[in-house]
């Protein structure tokens, strides 16, 4: 076809040129033997002797010159035997265009005359389109194609391009070539519909053929219609001639084809496909094939999927269609659930099984994919969720409910809710037991009113089908009826809620049948309740039969436990009566134990609510227990007896010291019964209990005058009366022979026994020139009277030597803000009617009290007549710390500790540490400015004289004898640690514990 068309065009132009040459008197034929060009340059090569081109006269068609063209010419040079002629034009490359009928001017080598009529551009060598490109292949339906490149319209058109189809219209080039802005290197060609391989000519003489093909067929989608056995192929470039069309499925040519939409749609008839997987489709149109075979997947379809437990895995069943192949038994699918692979087991076309392994993560709404040879399945909203439970059956027996199903979970993730006939809604079951394969679950049925109920099972917030179940009547004995006129309460569970007005009855043992109350219930209770009267009885496991509607239920109950509520004593305190309930009325059934011994034989009278027995002299406070017909009390009763007063045990009816101590002996003295409280009156005034235990009470009398007329009462009953006690005659056991004297005053400590009340104490020091009055503070002992009595009875009533000072019970701290300029004097001490005198010496020392600008000459007067500070005794070479109980008055409590004689090797360390730490503690609390160094180095008397009045009162009272050194040192260390702790806290408002 192409060769015929080329020959035809050549003959036409040869004939035309012959005719032209005959009429033209000047005929010069010039023809280059070669051409060299690129996108910016054209060079024609002529033989050195041959005619050559000089310029081109441009025509826009066969007859019409281009009047707007710009001048051009050929610039020729000789190189050896070749003439190189370069085409020169002022026209822009994007605007240079002409038709093949443009005339070429030529000249001979030997003649300068031009011949511009004998040569046409289309009959000589022309530059072919250079770097030409189509923006696309023309579709079979035709359309615009943009072509770019150089020399596209050098000798052609301009708006017509020769096509390869003879008898067909030329191709049209869009655009106005006369428009000075039109780019001839970028043209749009309108292709006519066609197919296969073709060519076109950009020049009018078809010297250069440009081959092209129509676009290959393409597929956009496939739509099989199983019901019509038709498969529709949508796409493009299918042309419109079925004789040129070939379609292949997996390499098999299809014979029944229709082009239902020109160029766009093919219908393949008699199509059938039953297997899943990919199908390769190839289309050829007029020998032009699709670029790449189209792969269409016939997917498996998933319509449902079962669930498994993520903790144990299991077999997943998938239902749908195309789940297996019928033609390739070796092609097994790949099954994925979420991102986990489910191992293929077997399948039919409608059902597939695969094994899913344990997955600790689990998951919900996971995708399910059955893949055959790369083709994924389809589903409509079908997803996989782990642990979807399913119940298949439920049963009830002996209070246990059993559920059967799959994926029943565990107590941690599964929830069971019971709906009791619409009354108890949403009642959870807390304890369940699940089998290891999660196919069976049991739980104890909780109390429910009605016998019919529904079970709602939920796992991981997924609820499943409800199951209904029925339970049999259950009875719970709610109480133990009393021995006499008892009433038995029964809780009824799982009754027929539609029938609740029937009257039940009870038969106890072989006794006659008795009616019970009609069962009743509140909206919040979990049961119905009925009450049945019980006959007199005792003991446990009493058989009874309960009848209600068609039910007959056997059970047992036990009578109530004996209970003791109180006890009373006869007026003469010889008998005791125990009050309570459920004692019965037979001494043969009751056993009474008191302090581990049976006293049943001592019972004088008995009824259900009380019994009386005689108090024996051997009885002490203890526990009493009652057992009636084998039933014991739940907790024993603590039985206490009234106090017994033996005597006032002050030795020889004396009372030591100014403390006014009265000691009463007896037993059961610590009683909580107000009617049996022990009270002591001294001179018809109440006294204060300061020490108490079961066998001894120590009272302090307020009166300090002899005699003390003492009475002892138990409650309001007078037990002892008119017991006369007297105070001892004052005895001084120790006083200082040397008195510390400084500018702040003087102070001294006097120890003794039975010092009188403070208003009768007069003291002064007689000097040669004057008397120095002393103010004395009295501290009384709480020592029990007999402790020092034997010492006192053998002691002279005059002043004793220092070796007796450890036997003192009372202390006087005397001081004066006046000082003495003398070195000797006489101490005068008037105690009541007794005058004591003693020579004393003065020792001058420096004041340990720092100056205070704000206080001026403020004295160290002690507030309230109490000792401000602490005096433990002399730290002289005598080698002993003597004396008094030390008494901390700490806001709301009193802390009492005792010091004792300490041997020589420890006395200085103890004294210094104790004084230093205790004083520093007081300093912190009172914000005192006392220096610790001055305290440390001060004597005890100096220390007591320098403490300010706003410090905590430290009162000297008593000595505790500690003979063991290690024990004594441990006592001191613990004391100092406690003081240090309180010092750091800066709080001294609670008792220091030792």
ABEGO torsion letter per residue (X at the ends): XAAAAAAAAAAAAAAAAAAAAAABABBBBBBBABBBBBAABBBBBBBAABBBBABBBBBABAABBBAABBBBBBBBBBBEABBBBBBBBABBAAABBBBAABBBBBBBAABABBBAAABBAAABBBBBBBGBBBABBBBAAEEBBBBBEBGAAABBOAABBBBABBGBBBBBBBEBAABAABBAABBBBBBBBBBEBBBBBABAAGABBBBBBBBBBBBABBBBBAAAGBBBBBEBGAEABAAABBBBBGGBBBABBBBABBGABBBBBGBBBABBEBBBBBBBBGGBBBABBBBBBBBBBBABBBBBBAAAEEBBBBBEBGABBAABAABBBBBBBEABBBBBABBBAABBBBBBBBBAAEEBGBBBBBBBGGBBBBBBGBBBBBGBBBBABBBBBGGBBBBBEBGAEBAAABBBBBBBGGABBGBBBABBBBBAAGABBBBBBBBBABABBBBBBBBGGBBBBBBBBBBBBBBBBABBBBABGBBBBBBBBGBBAABAABBBBBBBEABBBBBBBBBBBBAABABBBBBBBBBBBBEBGBBBBBBBEABBBBBBBBBBBBBBABBBBBAAGABBBBBEBGAEABAAABBBBBGGBBAAAABABBBAABBBBBBBAABBBBBBBBBBGGBBBABBBBBBBBBBBABBABBGGBBBEAAGBBBBBEBGABBABAAABBBBBBGGBBBBBABBBAABBBBBBABABOBBBBBBBBEABBABBGBBBBBBBBBBABBBABBBBBAAEBBBBBBBBGBBBAAABBBBBBBAABBBBBBBBBBBBABBAAAAAAAAAABBABBBBAAAAAABABBBBBBBABBBABABBBBBBBBEABBBBBBBBBBBBBBABBBBAAAEABBABBBGGBBBEBBAEBABAAGBBBGBBBBBBBGABBBBBBBBBBBAAAAAAAAAAAAAAAAAAAAAAAGBABBAAAAAABBAAAAAAABBAABBBBBBABBBBBABAAAAAAAAAAAAAAAAAAAAAGBAABBBBX
